[in-house]
Amino acid sequence: MSSGGMTFHKAPPDLVEHFAEVMANVPDAQLRKMFGYPAAFANGYMFTGLHQDRWVIRLPDEARSRLTAMGATPFEPMPGRPMKEYVVVPDAVVTNPAKLRAWVDQAYAYAKKLPAKKAR
């Protein structure tokens, strides 16, 4: 995949499968692609998704600070271009189903509280 001269790599099949399994437990999430990767939306906002071999999540400030203390890093789909409120979930969380689900639930709840986006 290419974006503005950058080459993006496909998400590993096992990560895509893991994403599908986790999202099966969030019945109201709308699943579609973002940047060509699986993503989940609520209220018109992406609240979690994959980008290359990374799991990305959108959280409010306090929760994002807690996850950053656990090793999360700012999400930059292109170097120097961070996406506000999004972080890369640390591998230790991605590989722990209970912890990951708790963070995904927080992200989903946050997206549901945002004012609904108008359809384009």
C-alpha positions as CSV (number, residue, x, y, z in Angstrom):
1,M,0.0,0.0,0.0
2,S,1.3,3.4,-0.8
3,S,0.4,6.8,0.6
4,G,2.1,10.0,-0.6
5,G,5.3,8.1,-1.5
6,M,5.2,6.0,1.7
7,T,4.8,2.2,1.5
8,F,2.5,0.7,4.1
9,H,2.7,-3.1,4.8
10,K,-0.4,-5.2,5.2
11,A,-1.4,-6.2,8.7
12,P,-0.3,-9.7,9.6
13,P,-3.1,-12.2,9.1
14,D,-3.0,-13.3,12.8
15,L,-3.5,-9.7,13.9
16,V,-6.4,-9.2,11.5
17,E,-8.0,-12.4,12.9
18,H,-7.4,-11.2,16.5
19,F,-9.0,-7.8,15.7
20,A,-12.1,-9.6,14.2
21,E,-12.4,-11.8,17.3
22,V,-12.2,-8.8,19.7
23,M,-14.6,-6.7,17.6
24,A,-17.1,-9.6,17.5
25,N,-17.7,-8.7,21.2
26,V,-18.6,-5.1,20.4
27,P,-21.9,-5.7,18.6
28,D,-22.8,-2.0,17.9
29,A,-19.4,-1.2,16.3
30,Q,-19.4,-0.4,12.6
31,L,-16.5,-2.3,11.0
32,R,-14.9,-0.9,7.8
33,K,-11.5,-0.1,6.5
34,M,-9.4,3.0,7.3
35,F,-6.1,3.5,5.5
36,G,-6.9,0.0,4.0
37,Y,-6.8,-1.7,7.4
38,P,-9.6,-3.1,9.5
39,A,-11.1,-0.4,11.8
40,A,-14.1,0.0,14.1
41,F,-16.3,3.1,14.3
42,A,-19.0,4.4,16.7
43,N,-21.0,7.6,16.2
44,G,-19.0,8.1,12.9
45,Y,-15.6,8.1,14.7
46,M,-12.9,5.5,14.4
47,F,-12.2,4.3,17.9
48,T,-9.8,1.5,17.2
49,G,-8.2,-0.2,14.2
50,L,-5.0,-1.7,12.8
51,H,-2.2,0.0,10.9
52,Q,0.5,-2.2,9.5
53,D,1.5,-4.5,12.5
54,R,0.1,-2.1,15.1
55,W,-3.2,-1.9,17.0
56,V,-4.4,1.7,17.3
57,I,-6.9,3.1,19.8
58,R,-8.6,6.5,20.5
59,L,-8.9,7.4,24.1
60,P,-9.7,10.5,26.2
61,D,-6.8,12.3,27.9
62,E,-6.8,10.5,31.2
63,A,-7.1,7.0,29.8
64,R,-4.5,7.8,27.1
65,S,-2.1,8.9,29.8
66,R,-2.6,5.6,31.7
67,L,-2.0,3.5,28.6
68,T,1.0,5.6,27.7
69,A,2.4,4.8,31.1
70,M,2.0,1.1,30.1
71,G,4.1,1.7,26.9
72,A,1.6,3.1,24.4
73,T,3.1,5.6,21.9
74,P,1.5,8.4,19.8
75,F,0.0,7.1,16.5
76,E,1.6,8.6,13.5
77,P,0.4,7.1,10.2
78,M,3.1,9.2,8.6
79,P,6.2,10.3,10.6
80,G,5.7,13.7,12.2
81,R,1.9,13.5,11.6
82,P,0.4,12.3,14.8
83,M,-3.4,11.7,15.0
84,K,-4.8,13.5,17.9
85,E,-6.1,11.3,20.7
86,Y,-4.8,8.0,19.1
87,V,-2.1,5.8,20.5
88,V,-0.5,2.5,19.5
89,V,-1.5,-0.1,22.0
90,P,1.6,-1.8,23.6
91,D,2.1,-5.5,22.5
92,A,1.7,-6.6,26.2
93,V,-1.9,-5.3,26.0
94,V,-2.6,-6.6,22.5
95,T,-1.6,-10.1,23.5
96,N,-3.7,-10.0,26.7
97,P,-7.4,-10.5,25.7
98,A,-8.9,-9.2,29.0
99,K,-6.7,-6.1,29.1
100,L,-7.2,-5.4,25.4
101,R,-11.0,-5.8,25.7
102,A,-11.1,-3.3,28.6
103,W,-9.2,-0.7,26.6
104,V,-11.4,-1.3,23.5
105,D,-14.5,-0.9,25.7
106,Q,-13.1,2.5,27.0
107,A,-12.4,3.7,23.5
108,Y,-15.9,2.6,22.3
109,A,-17.5,4.4,25.3
110,Y,-15.5,7.5,24.5
111,A,-16.6,7.5,20.8
112,K,-20.2,7.0,21.8
113,K,-20.0,10.2,23.9
114,L,-18.7,12.4,21.1
115,P,-21.3,14.4,19.1
116,A,-22.5,12.2,16.2
117,K,-20.7,13.0,12.9
118,K,-22.8,14.1,10.1
119,A,-22.9,11.6,7.2
120,R,-21.0,12.8,4.1
